């Protein structure tokens, strides 16, 4: 068990909120993720979940394969174009 402030200092968490604010913070984070690059988020979830069941070399190979496949998506092209034209964090993704 690690107290919240220590977990934040160690980089284990991105944010610490008071207990009464946990639900609102979770809903806010979920809404932000839902507007994000869903294909990439799905790929990350696959790599993490499957990777935990493999040895390191196989998990890294899976991560590489999933990452490379993302370059064929519309979202990757939209994200790269937006980054170059508008800067980071401004892309609008379609989930394709």
N, CA, C and O atoms as a GROMACS GRO file, in nm:
protein
  384
    1UNK      N    1   0.084  -0.118   0.000
    1UNK     CA    2   0.000   0.000   0.000
    1UNK      C    3   0.089   0.124   0.000
    1UNK      O    4   0.186   0.133   0.076
    2UNK      N    5   0.055   0.218  -0.085
    2UNK     CA    6   0.131   0.343  -0.096
    2UNK      C    7   0.031   0.458  -0.083
    2UNK      O    8  -0.069   0.461  -0.155
    3UNK      N    9   0.057   0.552   0.006
    3UNK     CA   10  -0.032   0.668   0.016
    3UNK      C   11  -0.038   0.744  -0.117
    3UNK      O   12   0.058   0.742  -0.194
    4UNK      N   13  -0.151   0.810  -0.144
    4UNK     CA   14  -0.172   0.879  -0.270
    4UNK      C   15  -0.063   0.976  -0.306
    4UNK      O   16  -0.016   0.976  -0.419
    5UNK      N   17  -0.021   1.061  -0.211
    5UNK     CA   18   0.081   1.161  -0.242
    5UNK      C   19   0.215   1.096  -0.280
    5UNK      O   20   0.288   1.149  -0.363
    6UNK      N   21   0.246   0.981  -0.218
    6UNK     CA   22   0.369   0.910  -0.253
    6UNK      C   23   0.356   0.846  -0.391
    6UNK      O   24   0.451   0.849  -0.470
    7UNK      N   25   0.239   0.789  -0.420
    7UNK     CA   26   0.217   0.729  -0.552
    7UNK      C   27   0.231   0.833  -0.662
    7UNK      O   28   0.284   0.805  -0.770
    8UNK      N   29   0.183   0.954  -0.635
    8UNK     CA   30   0.196   1.063  -0.732
    8UNK      C   31   0.343   1.100  -0.750
    8UNK      O   32   0.389   1.116  -0.863
    9UNK      N   33   0.416   1.114  -0.641
    9UNK     CA   34   0.557   1.150  -0.647
    9UNK      C   35   0.639   1.043  -0.720
    9UNK      O   36   0.738   1.074  -0.786
   10UNK      N   37   0.598   0.916  -0.707
   10UNK     CA   38   0.670   0.805  -0.771
   10UNK      C   39   0.630   0.787  -0.918
   10UNK      O   40   0.694   0.710  -0.990
   11UNK      N   41   0.525   0.856  -0.960
   11UNK     CA   42   0.478   0.841  -1.097
   11UNK      C   43   0.386   0.722  -1.118
   11UNK      O   44   0.361   0.683  -1.232
   12UNK      N   45   0.335   0.665  -1.010
   12UNK     CA   46   0.243   0.551  -1.022
   12UNK      C   47   0.103   0.594  -1.060
   12UNK      O   48   0.026   0.515  -1.116
   13UNK      N   49   0.068   0.718  -1.030
   13UNK     CA   50  -0.064   0.772  -1.064
   13UNK      C   51  -0.045   0.908  -1.128
   13UNK      O   52   0.059   0.972  -1.112
   14UNK      N   53  -0.146   0.952  -1.201
   14UNK     CA   54  -0.140   1.082  -1.268
   14UNK      C   55  -0.202   1.192  -1.185
   14UNK      O   56  -0.173   1.310  -1.204
   15UNK      N   57  -0.288   1.153  -1.092
   15UNK     CA   58  -0.364   1.253  -1.018
   15UNK      C   59  -0.412   1.193  -0.887
   15UNK      O   60  -0.443   1.074  -0.879
   16UNK      N   61  -0.420   1.276  -0.784
   16UNK     CA   62  -0.475   1.235  -0.655
   16UNK      C   63  -0.590   1.329  -0.624
   16UNK      O   64  -0.575   1.451  -0.631
   17UNK      N   65  -0.704   1.271  -0.589
   17UNK     CA   66  -0.822   1.352  -0.556
   17UNK      C   67  -0.875   1.308  -0.420
   17UNK      O   68  -0.854   1.195  -0.379
   18UNK      N   69  -0.946   1.398  -0.350
   18UNK     CA   70  -1.007   1.360  -0.223
   18UNK      C   71  -1.112   1.251  -0.246
   18UNK      O   72  -1.168   1.241  -0.356
   19UNK      N   73  -1.138   1.170  -0.146
   19UNK     CA   74  -1.231   1.058  -0.158
   19UNK      C   75  -1.366   1.102  -0.213
   19UNK      O   76  -1.425   1.031  -0.295
   20UNK      N   77  -1.415   1.217  -0.171
   20UNK     CA   78  -1.547   1.261  -0.216
   20UNK      C   79  -1.546   1.305  -0.363
   20UNK      O   80  -1.652   1.324  -0.421
   21UNK      N   81  -1.429   1.322  -0.422
   21UNK     CA   82  -1.420   1.364  -0.561
   21UNK      C   83  -1.382   1.254  -0.658
   21UNK      O   84  -1.363   1.279  -0.777
   22UNK      N   85  -1.371   1.130  -0.607
   22UNK     CA   86  -1.324   1.020  -0.692
   22UNK      C   87  -1.419   0.993  -0.808
   22UNK      O   88  -1.374   0.979  -0.922
   23UNK      N   89  -1.547   0.987  -0.782
   23UNK     CA   90  -1.644   0.957  -0.889
   23UNK      C   91  -1.640   1.064  -0.997
   23UNK      O   92  -1.632   1.032  -1.116
   24UNK      N   93  -1.644   1.189  -0.959
   24UNK     CA   94  -1.643   1.298  -1.056
   24UNK      C   95  -1.513   1.296  -1.137
   24UNK      O   96  -1.516   1.318  -1.258
   25UNK      N   97  -1.401   1.270  -1.072
   25UNK     CA   98  -1.272   1.265  -1.142
   25UNK      C   99  -1.270   1.147  -1.239
   25UNK      O  100  -1.216   1.159  -1.349
   26UNK      N  101  -1.326   1.033  -1.199
   26UNK     CA  102  -1.329   0.916  -1.286
   26UNK      C  103  -1.417   0.941  -1.408
   26UNK      O  104  -1.381   0.903  -1.519
   27UNK      N  105  -1.532   1.004  -1.389
   27UNK     CA  106  -1.621   1.036  -1.501
   27UNK      C  107  -1.553   1.133  -1.597
   27UNK      O  108  -1.563   1.119  -1.719
   28UNK      N  109  -1.486   1.233  -1.541
   28UNK     CA  110  -1.413   1.330  -1.623
   28UNK      C  111  -1.304   1.262  -1.705
   28UNK      O  112  -1.288   1.290  -1.824
   29UNK      N  113  -1.229   1.172  -1.642
   29UNK     CA  114  -1.122   1.101  -1.712
   29UNK      C  115  -1.178   1.008  -1.819
   29UNK      O  116  -1.123   1.000  -1.928
   30UNK      N  117  -1.288   0.940  -1.789
   30UNK     CA  118  -1.350   0.850  -1.886
   30UNK      C  119  -1.400   0.928  -2.007
   30UNK      O  120  -1.386   0.883  -2.121
   31UNK      N  121  -1.459   1.045  -1.984
   31UNK     CA  122  -1.508   1.128  -2.094
   31UNK      C  123  -1.393   1.174  -2.182
   31UNK      O  124  -1.405   1.177  -2.304
   32UNK      N  125  -1.282   1.210  -2.120
   32UNK     CA  126  -1.165   1.253  -2.197
   32UNK      C  127  -1.111   1.137  -2.281
   32UNK      O  128  -1.076   1.155  -2.397
   33UNK      N  129  -1.104   1.018  -2.221
   33UNK     CA  130  -1.055   0.902  -2.295
   33UNK      C  131  -1.149   0.868  -2.410
   33UNK      O  132  -1.104   0.828  -2.517
   34UNK      N  133  -1.280   0.882  -2.389
   34UNK     CA  134  -1.378   0.850  -2.492
   34UNK      C  135  -1.365   0.942  -2.614
   34UNK      O  136  -1.405   0.904  -2.724
   35UNK      N  137  -1.310   1.061  -2.595
   35UNK     CA  138  -1.289   1.154  -2.707
   35UNK      C  139  -1.153   1.130  -2.773
   35UNK      O  140  -1.121   1.194  -2.873
   36UNK      N  141  -1.076   1.041  -2.719
   36UNK     CA  142  -0.939   1.020  -2.766
   36UNK      C  143  -0.929   0.918  -2.878
   36UNK      O  144  -1.029   0.881  -2.940
   37UNK      N  145  -0.810   0.873  -2.904
   37UNK     CA  146  -0.784   0.778  -3.012
   37UNK      C  147  -0.824   0.636  -2.971
   37UNK      O  148  -0.742   0.560  -2.919
   38UNK      N  149  -0.950   0.600  -2.992
   38UNK     CA  150  -1.003   0.474  -2.943
   38UNK      C  151  -0.930   0.352  -2.998
   38UNK      O  152  -0.912   0.253  -2.927
   39UNK      N  153  -0.888   0.358  -3.124
   39UNK     CA  154  -0.815   0.244  -3.183
   39UNK      C  155  -0.683   0.224  -3.108
   39UNK      O  156  -0.646   0.110  -3.078
   40UNK      N  157  -0.613   0.332  -3.080
   40UNK     CA  158  -0.485   0.322  -3.009
   40UNK      C  159  -0.507   0.276  -2.864
   40UNK      O  160  -0.427   0.198  -2.811
   41UNK      N  161  -0.612   0.325  -2.801
   41UNK     CA  162  -0.641   0.281  -2.664
   41UNK      C  163  -0.674   0.132  -2.660
   41UNK      O  164  -0.630   0.061  -2.570
   42UNK      N  165  -0.752   0.085  -2.757
   42UNK     CA  166  -0.784  -0.057  -2.765
   42UNK      C  167  -0.656  -0.139  -2.785
   42UNK      O  168  -0.638  -0.243  -2.722
   43UNK      N  169  -0.568  -0.090  -2.873
   43UNK     CA  170  -0.442  -0.160  -2.898
   43UNK      C  171  -0.356  -0.167  -2.773
   43UNK      O  172  -0.294  -0.270  -2.745
   44UNK      N  173  -0.351  -0.057  -2.699
   44UNK     CA  174  -0.273  -0.056  -2.575
   44UNK      C  175  -0.329  -0.155  -2.475
   44UNK      O  176  -0.254  -0.226  -2.407
   45UNK      N  177  -0.461  -0.161  -2.465
   45UNK     CA  178  -0.525  -0.254  -2.371
   45UNK      C  179  -0.494  -0.399  -2.410
   45UNK      O  180  -0.467  -0.483  -2.324
   46UNK      N  181  -0.499  -0.428  -2.540
   46UNK     CA  182  -0.466  -0.563  -2.587
   46UNK      C  183  -0.321  -0.597  -2.553
   46UNK      O  184  -0.293  -0.705  -2.501
   47UNK      N  185  -0.230  -0.504  -2.582
   47UNK     CA  186  -0.088  -0.529  -2.555
   47UNK      C  187  -0.063  -0.551  -2.406
   47UNK      O  188   0.015  -0.638  -2.368
   48UNK      N  189  -0.128  -0.471  -2.323
   48UNK     CA  190  -0.108  -0.485  -2.178
   48UNK      C  191  -0.166  -0.617  -2.128
   48UNK      O  192  -0.098  -0.694  -2.061
   49UNK      N  193  -0.293  -0.642  -2.162
   49UNK     CA  194  -0.358  -0.763  -2.110
   49UNK      C  195  -0.293  -0.891  -2.159
   49UNK      O  196  -0.268  -0.982  -2.081
   50UNK      N  197  -0.266  -0.899  -2.288
   50UNK     CA  198  -0.201  -1.020  -2.341
   50UNK      C  199  -0.055  -1.027  -2.300
   50UNK      O  200  -0.003  -1.135  -2.274
   51UNK      N  201   0.010  -0.912  -2.296
   51UNK     CA  202   0.151  -0.908  -2.260
   51UNK      C  203   0.179  -0.958  -2.119
   51UNK      O  204   0.286  -1.014  -2.092
   52UNK      N  205   0.084  -0.939  -2.029
   52UNK     CA  206   0.101  -0.987  -1.891
   52UNK      C  207   0.105  -1.138  -1.883
   52UNK      O  208   0.153  -1.194  -1.784
   53UNK      N  209   0.056  -1.205  -1.986
   53UNK     CA  210   0.050  -1.352  -1.987
   53UNK      C  211   0.168  -1.413  -2.062
   53UNK      O  212   0.170  -1.535  -2.083
   54UNK      N  213   0.266  -1.331  -2.103
   54UNK     CA  214   0.378  -1.379  -2.184
   54UNK      C  215   0.511  -1.345  -2.119
   54UNK      O  216   0.518  -1.269  -2.023
   55UNK      N  217   0.613  -1.404  -2.173
   55UNK     CA  218   0.747  -1.365  -2.135
   55UNK      C  219   0.779  -1.228  -2.196
   55UNK      O  220   0.708  -1.181  -2.285
   56UNK      N  221   0.884  -1.165  -2.148
   56UNK     CA  222   0.918  -1.030  -2.191
   56UNK      C  223   0.941  -1.019  -2.341
   56UNK      O  224   0.889  -0.927  -2.405
   57UNK      N  225   1.017  -1.111  -2.398
   57UNK     CA  226   1.047  -1.103  -2.542
   57UNK      C  227   0.919  -1.112  -2.625
   57UNK      O  228   0.902  -1.035  -2.720
   58UNK      N  229   0.830  -1.203  -2.591
   58UNK     CA  230   0.705  -1.217  -2.665
   58UNK      C  231   0.615  -1.096  -2.644
   58UNK      O  232   0.549  -1.051  -2.738
   59UNK      N  233   0.612  -1.044  -2.523
   59UNK     CA  234   0.530  -0.926  -2.494
   59UNK      C  235   0.579  -0.805  -2.573
   59UNK      O  236   0.499  -0.728  -2.625
   60UNK      N  237   0.710  -0.787  -2.582
   60UNK     CA  238   0.765  -0.676  -2.660
   60UNK      C  239   0.736  -0.693  -2.809
   60UNK      O  240   0.712  -0.595  -2.879
   61UNK      N  241   0.740  -0.817  -2.857
   61UNK     CA  242   0.706  -0.843  -2.998
   61UNK      C  243   0.559  -0.810  -3.024
   61UNK      O  244   0.526  -0.752  -3.127
   62UNK      N  245   0.472  -0.846  -2.931
   62UNK     CA  246   0.330  -0.813  -2.945
   62UNK      C  247   0.310  -0.663  -2.944
   62UNK      O  248   0.235  -0.610  -3.026
   63UNK      N  249   0.376  -0.594  -2.853
   63UNK     CA  250   0.365  -0.448  -2.847
   63UNK      C  251   0.409  -0.384  -2.979
   63UNK      O  252   0.343  -0.294  -3.029
   64UNK      N  253   0.518  -0.432  -3.033
   64UNK     CA  254   0.570  -0.380  -3.160
   64UNK      C  255   0.469  -0.404  -3.273
   64UNK      O  256   0.444  -0.315  -3.353
   65UNK      N  257   0.412  -0.524  -3.279
   65UNK     CA  258   0.315  -0.558  -3.383
   65UNK      C  259   0.191  -0.469  -3.372
   65UNK      O  260   0.143  -0.417  -3.473
   66UNK      N  261   0.140  -0.452  -3.253
   66UNK     CA  262   0.021  -0.369  -3.231
   66UNK      C  263   0.052  -0.224  -3.269
   66UNK      O  264  -0.030  -0.158  -3.333
   67UNK      N  265   0.168  -0.176  -3.231
   67UNK     CA  266   0.207  -0.038  -3.261
   67UNK      C  267   0.218  -0.016  -3.411
   67UNK      O  268   0.167   0.083  -3.463
   68UNK      N  269   0.284  -0.106  -3.480
   68UNK     CA  270   0.303  -0.093  -3.626
   68UNK      C  271   0.168  -0.093  -3.697
   68UNK      O  272   0.149  -0.018  -3.792
   69UNK      N  273   0.075  -0.176  -3.651
   69UNK     CA  274  -0.057  -0.183  -3.714
   69UNK      C  275  -0.135  -0.052  -3.703
   69UNK      O  276  -0.222  -0.025  -3.785
   70UNK      N  277  -0.105   0.027  -3.603
   70UNK     CA  278  -0.175   0.154  -3.585
   70UNK      C  279  -0.145   0.253  -3.698
   70UNK      O  280  -0.224   0.344  -3.723
   71UNK      N  281  -0.032   0.237  -3.764
   71UNK     CA  282   0.004   0.330  -3.871
   71UNK      C  283  -0.084   0.316  -3.994
   71UNK      O  284  -0.080   0.401  -4.083
   72UNK      N  285  -0.165   0.210  -4.000
   72UNK     CA  286  -0.257   0.192  -4.112
   72UNK      C  287  -0.394   0.252  -4.083
   72UNK      O  288  -0.485   0.239  -4.165
   73UNK      N  289  -0.411   0.318  -3.968
   73UNK     CA  290  -0.544   0.368  -3.930
   73UNK      C  291  -0.563   0.514  -3.972
   73UNK      O  292  -0.468   0.590  -3.984
   74UNK      N  293  -0.688   0.550  -3.992
   74UNK     CA  294  -0.723   0.689  -4.021
   74UNK      C  295  -0.688   0.779  -3.903
   74UNK      O  296  -0.644   0.892  -3.921
   75UNK      N  297  -0.709   0.727  -3.781
   75UNK     CA  298  -0.679   0.807  -3.662
   75UNK      C  299  -0.531   0.845  -3.654
   75UNK      O  300  -0.498   0.956  -3.612
   76UNK      N  301  -0.443   0.755  -3.694
   76UNK     CA  302  -0.300   0.787  -3.691
   76UNK      C  303  -0.270   0.903  -3.786
   76UNK      O  304  -0.197   0.996  -3.752
   77UNK      N  305  -0.328   0.895  -3.904
   77UNK     CA  306  -0.304   1.001  -4.002
   77UNK      C  307  -0.364   1.133  -3.956
   77UNK      O  308  -0.302   1.239  -3.970
   78UNK      N  309  -0.485   1.128  -3.900
   78UNK     CA  310  -0.548   1.250  -3.847
   78UNK      C  311  -0.468   1.307  -3.731
   78UNK      O  312  -0.450   1.429  -3.721
   79UNK      N  313  -0.421   1.220  -3.643
   79UNK     CA  314  -0.342   1.266  -3.529
   79UNK      C  315  -0.211   1.330  -3.571
   79UNK      O  316  -0.173   1.434  -3.518
   80UNK      N  317  -0.142   1.269  -3.665
   80UNK     CA  318  -0.015   1.323  -3.713
   80UNK      C  319  -0.036   1.456  -3.784
   80UNK      O  320   0.039   1.551  -3.763
   81UNK      N  321  -0.139   1.462  -3.869
   81UNK     CA  322  -0.169   1.585  -3.942
   81UNK      C  323  -0.203   1.697  -3.844
   81UNK      O  324  -0.154   1.810  -3.856
   82UNK      N  325  -0.286   1.666  -3.746
   82UNK     CA  326  -0.325   1.766  -3.647
   82UNK      C  327  -0.205   1.812  -3.566
   82UNK      O  328  -0.190   1.931  -3.538
   83UNK      N  329  -0.121   1.720  -3.528
   83UNK     CA  330  -0.002   1.754  -3.450
   83UNK      C  331   0.087   1.852  -3.527
   83UNK      O  332   0.135   1.950  -3.471
   84UNK      N  333   0.108   1.824  -3.655
   84UNK     CA  334   0.194   1.910  -3.737
   84UNK      C  335   0.131   2.046  -3.764
   84UNK      O  336   0.201   2.147  -3.770
   85UNK      N  337  -0.001   2.048  -3.781
   85UNK     CA  338  -0.069   2.173  -3.817
   85UNK      C  339  -0.111   2.257  -3.696
   85UNK      O  340  -0.106   2.379  -3.702
   86UNK      N  341  -0.152   2.191  -3.588
   86UNK     CA  342  -0.210   2.263  -3.474
   86UNK      C  343  -0.135   2.245  -3.343
   86UNK      O  344  -0.157   2.319  -3.248
   87UNK      N  345  -0.045   2.146  -3.338
   87UNK     CA  346   0.025   2.117  -3.214
   87UNK      C  347  -0.040   2.000  -3.141
   87UNK      O  348  -0.145   1.951  -3.182
   88UNK      N  349   0.023   1.955  -3.031
   88UNK     CA  350  -0.025   1.837  -2.960
   88UNK      C  351  -0.161   1.859  -2.891
   88UNK      O  352  -0.194   1.969  -2.847
   89UNK      N  353  -0.237   1.750  -2.883
   89UNK     CA  354  -0.360   1.749  -2.806
   89UNK      C  355  -0.481   1.810  -2.870
   89UNK      O  356  -0.580   1.836  -2.801
   90UNK      N  357  -0.479   1.834  -3.000
   90UNK     CA  358  -0.591   1.901  -3.064
   90UNK      C  359  -0.660   1.816  -3.170
   90UNK      O  360  -0.754   1.862  -3.236
   91UNK      N  361  -0.614   1.694  -3.187
   91UNK     CA  362  -0.670   1.606  -3.291
   91UNK      C  363  -0.811   1.562  -3.254
   91UNK      O  364  -0.848   1.549  -3.137
   92UNK      N  365  -0.889   1.539  -3.358
   92UNK     CA  366  -1.022   1.480  -3.342
   92UNK      C  367  -1.018   1.344  -3.410
   92UNK      O  368  -0.984   1.333  -3.528
   93UNK      N  369  -1.053   1.240  -3.334
   93UNK     CA  370  -1.042   1.104  -3.383
   93UNK      C  371  -1.178   1.045  -3.418
   93UNK      O  372  -1.280   1.082  -3.359
   94UNK      N  373  -1.179   0.952  -3.514
   94UNK     CA  374  -1.303   0.890  -3.559
   94UNK      C  375  -1.318   0.746  -3.511
   94UNK      O  376  -1.426   0.688  -3.522
   95UNK      N  377  -1.210   0.689  -3.459
   95UNK     CA  378  -1.216   0.549  -3.417
   95UNK      C  379  -1.191   0.452  -3.532
   95UNK      O  380  -1.224   0.334  -3.523
   96UNK      N  381  -1.133   0.504  -3.639
   96UNK     CA  382  -1.102   0.417  -3.755
   96UNK      C  383  -0.955   0.431  -3.789
   96UNK      O  384  -0.908   0.367  -3.883
   0.00000   0.00000   0.00000
